[in-house]
Amino acid sequence: MKNGCRSSMSRQGNCWDNAAMESFFSRLKVELVYAANFGSINDAKSGGFEYIEIFYNRVRRHFTLG
C-alpha cells in the first residue's frame, strides 16, 4: 500500500470481530444521521463531534461500564 496502510478485515463469517464498532455506528445513524438535516459538510462534522464527545461519551448510558 502506497502510504504503508493496510486494510483491516474481519475473519470471514465471524460477526463478532467488529461488534463494538457495528453497534456504535448503528446508534450514530439512528440517533444522529437519520434524525438530522445537515445544511453543509461543516454542520455534519460539527454534529458528529457533538454527538460523540458530548452525548455519546458523557450522557448516553453505557450498560457494560455501569
MARBA-3410 file (N, C-alpha, C, O; in Angstrom, 1 decimal):
66
0.8,-1.1,0.0,0.0,0.0,0.0,0.9,1.2,0.0,1.9,1.3,0.7 ~ 0.5,2.2,-0.7,1.2,3.4,-1.0,1.8,4.1,0.2,2.9,4.5,0.3 ~ 0.9,4.3,1.2,1.3,5.1,2.4,1.6,4.2,3.6,1.6,4.7,4.7 ~ 1.8,2.9,3.4,2.1,2.0,4.5,0.8,1.6,5.2,1.0,1.1,6.4 ~ -0.3,1.8,4.7,-1.6,1.4,5.3,-2.1,0.0,4.8,-1.9,-0.3,3.6
-2.7,-0.7,5.7,-3.3,-2.0,5.3,-4.8,-2.0,5.6,-5.2,-1.3,6.5 ~ -5.5,-2.6,4.8,-7.0,-2.8,5.1,-7.2,-3.7,6.3,-6.4,-4.6,6.5 ~ -8.2,-3.3,7.1,-8.5,-4.2,8.2,-9.8,-4.9,7.9,-10.8,-4.3,7.7 ~ -9.7,-6.2,7.9,-10.9,-7.0,7.6,-11.1,-8.0,8.7,-10.1,-8.6,9.2 ~ -12.3,-8.3,9.0,-12.6,-9.3,10.0,-12.5,-10.7,9.3,-12.4,-10.8,8.1
-12.5,-11.7,10.2,-12.5,-13.1,9.7,-13.8,-13.4,9.0,-14.8,-12.9,9.4 ~ -13.7,-14.1,7.9,-14.9,-14.4,7.1,-15.9,-15.2,8.0,-15.6,-16.2,8.6 ~ -17.1,-14.7,8.0,-18.2,-15.3,8.7,-18.2,-15.2,10.2,-19.0,-15.8,10.9 ~ -17.4,-14.2,10.7,-17.4,-14.0,12.2,-17.9,-12.6,12.5,-17.2,-11.7,12.4 ~ -19.2,-12.5,12.8,-19.8,-11.3,13.0,-19.3,-10.6,14.3,-19.6,-9.4,14.5
-18.7,-11.3,15.2,-18.2,-10.7,16.5,-16.9,-9.9,16.4,-16.6,-9.2,17.4 ~ -16.2,-10.1,15.3,-14.9,-9.4,15.2,-15.0,-7.9,15.4,-14.1,-7.3,15.9 ~ -16.1,-7.3,14.9,-16.2,-5.9,14.9,-17.5,-5.4,15.5,-18.1,-4.4,15.2 ~ -18.0,-6.2,16.5,-19.3,-5.9,17.1,-19.4,-4.6,17.8,-20.5,-3.9,17.7 ~ -18.4,-4.1,18.4,-18.4,-2.9,19.2,-18.6,-1.7,18.2,-19.4,-0.8,18.4
-17.9,-1.7,17.1,-18.0,-0.6,16.1,-19.3,-0.7,15.4,-19.9,0.3,15.0 ~ -19.8,-1.9,15.1,-21.0,-2.0,14.4,-22.2,-1.5,15.3,-23.1,-0.8,14.8 ~ -22.1,-1.7,16.5,-23.1,-1.2,17.5,-23.0,0.3,17.5,-24.0,1.0,17.5 ~ -21.8,0.9,17.6,-21.6,2.3,17.7,-22.2,3.0,16.4,-23.0,3.9,16.5 ~ -21.8,2.5,15.3,-22.3,3.1,14.0,-23.8,3.0,13.9,-24.5,3.8,13.3
-24.4,1.9,14.4,-25.8,1.7,14.3,-26.5,2.8,15.2,-27.5,3.4,14.7 ~ -26.0,3.1,16.4,-26.6,4.1,17.2,-26.3,5.5,16.6,-27.2,6.3,16.7 ~ -25.2,5.7,16.1,-24.9,7.0,15.4,-25.9,7.3,14.3,-26.4,8.4,14.3 ~ -26.2,6.3,13.5,-27.1,6.5,12.4,-28.5,6.8,12.9,-29.2,7.7,12.5 ~ -29.0,6.0,13.9,-30.3,6.2,14.4,-30.5,7.5,15.2,-31.5,8.2,15.0
-29.5,7.8,16.1,-29.7,8.9,17.0,-29.2,10.3,16.4,-29.6,11.3,16.9 ~ -28.4,10.2,15.3,-28.0,11.5,14.7,-28.3,11.6,13.2,-29.0,12.5,12.9 ~ -27.8,10.7,12.4,-27.9,10.9,11.0,-29.3,10.9,10.5,-29.7,11.8,9.8 ~ -30.1,9.9,10.9,-31.5,9.9,10.4,-32.4,10.9,11.0,-33.4,11.3,10.4 ~ -32.0,11.5,12.2,-32.8,12.5,12.9,-32.4,13.9,12.5,-33.1,14.8,12.9
-31.3,14.1,11.8,-30.9,15.5,11.5,-31.0,15.8,10.0,-31.0,14.9,9.1 ~ -31.0,17.1,9.7,-30.9,17.5,8.3,-29.8,18.6,8.3,-30.0,19.7,8.5 ~ -28.6,18.1,7.9,-27.5,19.0,7.9,-27.4,19.9,6.6,-27.7,19.4,5.5 ~ -27.1,21.1,6.8,-27.1,22.1,5.7,-25.8,22.1,4.9,-25.7,22.6,3.8 ~ -24.7,21.6,5.6,-23.4,21.6,5.0,-22.5,20.6,5.6,-22.9,19.9,6.6
-21.4,20.4,4.9,-20.4,19.4,5.5,-19.9,19.8,6.9,-19.8,19.0,7.8 ~ -19.7,21.1,7.1,-19.3,21.6,8.4,-20.3,21.4,9.4,-20.0,21.0,10.6 ~ -21.6,21.5,9.1,-22.7,21.2,10.0,-22.6,19.7,10.4,-22.8,19.4,11.6 ~ -22.4,18.8,9.4,-22.4,17.4,9.7,-21.2,17.1,10.6,-21.3,16.3,11.5 ~ -20.0,17.6,10.3,-18.8,17.4,11.1,-19.0,17.9,12.5,-18.7,17.2,13.5
-19.6,19.1,12.7,-19.9,19.6,14.0,-20.9,18.7,14.7,-20.7,18.4,15.9 ~ -21.9,18.3,14.0,-22.9,17.4,14.7,-22.3,16.1,15.1,-22.6,15.6,16.2 ~ -21.5,15.5,14.3,-20.8,14.3,14.6,-19.9,14.4,15.8,-19.9,13.6,16.7 ~ -19.1,15.5,15.9,-18.3,15.8,17.0,-19.1,15.9,18.3,-18.8,15.3,19.3 ~ -20.2,16.7,18.2,-21.0,16.9,19.4,-21.6,15.6,19.9,-21.7,15.3,21.1
-22.1,14.8,18.9,-22.7,13.5,19.3,-21.7,12.6,20.0,-22.0,12.1,21.1 ~ -20.5,12.5,19.5,-19.5,11.6,20.1,-19.0,12.2,21.4,-19.0,11.5,22.4 ~ -18.5,13.4,21.4,-17.8,14.0,22.6,-18.8,14.4,23.7,-18.4,14.3,24.9 ~ -19.9,14.9,23.3,-20.8,15.4,24.4,-21.9,14.4,24.8,-22.1,14.0,25.9 ~ -22.6,13.9,23.8,-23.8,13.0,24.1,-23.3,11.5,24.3,-23.5,11.0,25.4
-22.6,10.9,23.4,-22.3,9.5,23.4,-21.3,9.2,24.6,-21.6,8.2,25.3 ~ -20.3,10.0,24.7,-19.3,9.7,25.8,-19.7,10.2,27.2,-19.2,9.6,28.2 ~ -20.5,11.2,27.3,-20.8,11.8,28.6,-22.3,11.6,29.1,-22.5,11.5,30.3 ~ -23.2,11.5,28.2,-24.6,11.4,28.6,-25.2,10.0,28.4,-25.8,9.5,29.4 ~ -25.0,9.4,27.3,-25.6,8.2,27.0,-25.1,7.1,27.9,-23.9,7.0,28.2
-26.0,6.3,28.4,-25.6,5.2,29.4,-24.9,4.1,28.7,-25.4,3.6,27.6 ~ -23.8,3.7,29.2,-23.1,2.5,28.7,-23.2,1.4,29.8,-22.6,1.4,30.8 ~ -24.2,0.5,29.5,-24.5,-0.5,30.5,-23.3,-1.4,30.9,-23.3,-1.9,32.0 ~ -22.4,-1.7,30.0,-21.3,-2.5,30.3,-20.3,-1.8,31.3,-19.5,-2.5,31.9 ~ -20.4,-0.5,31.3,-19.5,0.2,32.2,-20.2,0.6,33.5,-19.5,1.2,34.4
-21.4,0.3,33.7,-22.2,0.7,34.9,-22.7,2.1,34.8,-23.3,2.6,35.7
END
